[in-house]
Amino acid sequence: MKKNILFGSIIALLFLTACGAFDRGESGEVEAEAVEENLNIGETSTIDGISLTVDDAYYADKINRSANTNPDAILIVDLTVENNSGKDYSLGVDIDLYVDGVKTNTYPVEKLMSRVADGETASGQRAFEIKGEPSEFELEFSPSKRLKSEKVRYTIEPE
């Protein structure tokens, strides 16, 4: 009996602590992080000391048909990251591509950028699977995928 009360108290305490971590507006609803106007290719955004520039976007000349996927095209996005965050930064799940409003899958690429040491700048690529003939591409950058993380979106117009 005492174990059940103790367990219930711990669960309630954890729940109340988690609830206190959210910013609440006057109505008591959780406020979503606002995404400002989209940036374009060539523009730079900075979040938490991590600066991202989308340098270019274009379709790949070849598709690796031996991969476990069958996209109609591959979109390559050339990126430059400058890290002034005070610690090493790994570019991983921080970048997503939305095609006509739907998140698409990444695709393996040779010049994949992953780790950028503090105080350094690196260039590399991310590749994404494209199916059909989409009309709108948005690249979302969120360097710390936490609940309250800032987000920046880039409008991508492949060449």
N, C-alpha and C positions, 0 to 999 in steps of 0.2 A: 504494500500500500504506500509506504513512504517512498519507494523507488518511483512509483507512478506519479506521485505529487511532485517529486524532485524533477523528473523528466518533463512533466507538463510545464513546470515553472521555467525550466531552461528553454524550452521551445517558445514559450510566450515571451521571454526576455529577448531571445534572438529575433523574433518577429517584430517586436517593438523597436529594437535597435535598428533593424533594417529599414523600417518605415521612417525613422528619423533621418535617414541619409538622403531622402528625396527633397528637392525644393518644391514647395507647394505654393500655388497662387492663392489669391483671396478666396477663390471658390473651393479650395482644398484639393483641386485636381493637380496631378503631376504635370508640370510644364515641360513640353518637349523642347529640345535644343533647336533653335532656329538656324536654318541653313541660309546664309546670305546669298546674294545674287551669284550665279555661276561665273567662274573665271573661264578664260579662254586659253588655248594653246599659246605658250610663250609667257604667260603670267605666272607669278610666284606667290604661293601662300605660305604662311608660317604659323605653326601651332606648337606650343610647348618647346620652342627652340629648334624645331625641325622645319626646314624650308623645302618645299617641293615645287619644282617647275616642270610642267608638262611641255617637253620640247617639240614633240611631233607625234602624229598618229597616222598610220597607213596600214594597208592590207599586206600581208606576207605574200612573197612570190610563190612559195611552195608550202604545201601542207604535208606534215608527216603522217602518211596514211597507215603507218605501223602503230601509231598511238591507239589507245583504247577508246577513241572517240571519233566521231565522223562529222565535224563541222563543215558548213558550206564555205567559210572563210575564217582567217585568223587575223585579228586586229592587233598590231604591234604598237605599243605606246612607249616612246622614248622619254625617260625621266632623268632629272638631276635632283639629288637630295643633298642639302647642306645641313650638317648636324652641329648645332650649338646648344644642345640640351644639357650638357654636363655629364653625359654618360653615353656609352655606345648604343647605337640604335639599329634594330633589325627591321627592315622593311619586309613585312610578311602579309598578314591578313589586313593590313592597314589600307589597302587599295582595292576597291571593288568597281566593276564596270556594270552599269545598268543599261540594257538595250531595250528601248521602247518601254522603260519603266520596270523591267524585270532583270534581276541580278543574273549575270552570266558566269560561266565557268572560266577559270584560268587555263592556260595552255602552256606546256613546257617550252622554254625559249633558251637559246644559248647564252645570251648576255644578261642573264638574270642578276639583278642587284639584290643583295641580301643585307649585309652588315656594313654600317658606316660608323667609323670611330668618331668620338667626340672631337670637334674642331676640324673635321675633314669634309670634303665634298666628293661625291661619287655619281657616276652616270651609269645607267643600265636600262633594261627594258622589262616590261610586263607584257604578256600576250594573253589574249582572250578569245574564246570560241564565239563565232558568229553563225547564227542559223537564219536562213531566210534572207529577206531584204529589209533590214530595219531602217527606220527613218531618224531615230534619235539615240545619241550616245551620251551618257553622263558618267564621268569618272569621279568616284567619291573617295576622298582622302580623310582618314581619321586615325592619327598616329597612336592613340591609346584607346582602343575599343571599349572603354569603360562607359557606364551608363550616361555620365555627364560630359563625355568627350566632345570637343568641338569637331565640326565636320566642314569640309570645303568640297564643293562640287565644281568640276570643270566640264564645260560643254566641249565635246570632242566631235570634230568634223574630219573624218579620214580623207586622205588624198587618194 
